[in-house]
């Protein structure tokens, strides 16, 4: 693909495709924009779970079995913390601690989250741009019948058990796209935007909630394609299908397409969901049927190549012509 590509990315599922994209596209040709709605302060440390998942995946340091954290991690710190009666509901590995400590130190010294992320990813040997969606604080809040929960309390502390009635993004109205994100959106050679197979409600919506992002994407002439995180009515990873049902939406690739409200030009769906292609076309979405479940590196490389080729083939609508609800 000639020109620049933006990837919008959450954690585990998104990081897998991002890994493939970095093997298919040169560093100067890709900007990976990561959700920071999951960020929170824990034990006095600024934790950026999705940024770290992407960084560890791209540097090939991630624990492949868990899908998050570092391979070969140890937990002496957590064991000691539990013994002392400290907060132990959110695990921080011994090696992983260094990332949070250094991020917190740099932020306290006045660096932006963009600057800190660039420094840390470079230190891990990552050549491609990994950037936060915003340098301002945007926090995903899960609304339940029993009240509101910060995302990590819902996701980790409560293991996604509460029934979700809504989602909001605290602070989004005051946020701005990070400088590198804004610059990528403004590039004259922007060739495509790829929405990774991340939870639409919890990983991609926080990015779209930053003022100017949705309108900026809608005005692009470059194609926007997404990879569905729902296969056969189930989420590959995480609570997406459960959350959709609780919000009155039947999980499926068509529901993913409808959720993005006319922002997309195409949607990559798994072979399992081939029958959904006609419904997607009725939504003015071009489907690509592929093997979208990424079990190994070859799957990541193949899906990245196929998604890039799909974006290249799509006809470019006139700028500003997308139907965005």
Secondary structure as GFF3:
##gff-version 3
##sequence-region A 1 325
A	DSSP	beta_strand	4	9	.	.	.	ID=ss1
A	DSSP	alpha_helix	12	24	.	.	.	ID=ss2
A	DSSP	three_ten_helix	27	29	.	.	.	ID=ss3
A	DSSP	beta_strand	30	34	.	.	.	ID=ss4
A	DSSP	beta_strand	40	42	.	.	.	ID=ss5
A	DSSP	beta_strand	45	47	.	.	.	ID=ss6
A	DSSP	alpha_helix	49	58	.	.	.	ID=ss7
A	DSSP	alpha_helix	76	83	.	.	.	ID=ss8
A	DSSP	alpha_helix	97	108	.	.	.	ID=ss9
A	DSSP	alpha_helix	113	123	.	.	.	ID=ss10
A	DSSP	beta_strand	129	132	.	.	.	ID=ss11
A	DSSP	beta_strand	139	144	.	.	.	ID=ss12
A	DSSP	beta_strand	147	150	.	.	.	ID=ss13
A	DSSP	alpha_helix	151	152	.	.	.	ID=ss14
A	DSSP	pi_helix	153	157	.	.	.	ID=ss15
A	DSSP	beta_strand	164	170	.	.	.	ID=ss16
A	DSSP	three_ten_helix	172	174	.	.	.	ID=ss17
A	DSSP	alpha_helix	179	185	.	.	.	ID=ss18
A	DSSP	beta_strand	190	195	.	.	.	ID=ss19
A	DSSP	pi_helix	200	204	.	.	.	ID=ss20
A	DSSP	alpha_helix	205	209	.	.	.	ID=ss21
A	DSSP	alpha_helix	213	218	.	.	.	ID=ss22
A	DSSP	beta_strand	223	227	.	.	.	ID=ss23
A	DSSP	beta_strand	230	231	.	.	.	ID=ss24
A	DSSP	beta_strand	234	235	.	.	.	ID=ss25
A	DSSP	alpha_helix	240	246	.	.	.	ID=ss26
A	DSSP	alpha_helix	253	259	.	.	.	ID=ss27
A	DSSP	beta_strand	266	270	.	.	.	ID=ss28
A	DSSP	three_ten_helix	271	276	.	.	.	ID=ss29
A	DSSP	alpha_helix	277	282	.	.	.	ID=ss30
A	DSSP	beta_strand	286	290	.	.	.	ID=ss31
A	DSSP	alpha_helix	297	313	.	.	.	ID=ss32
###
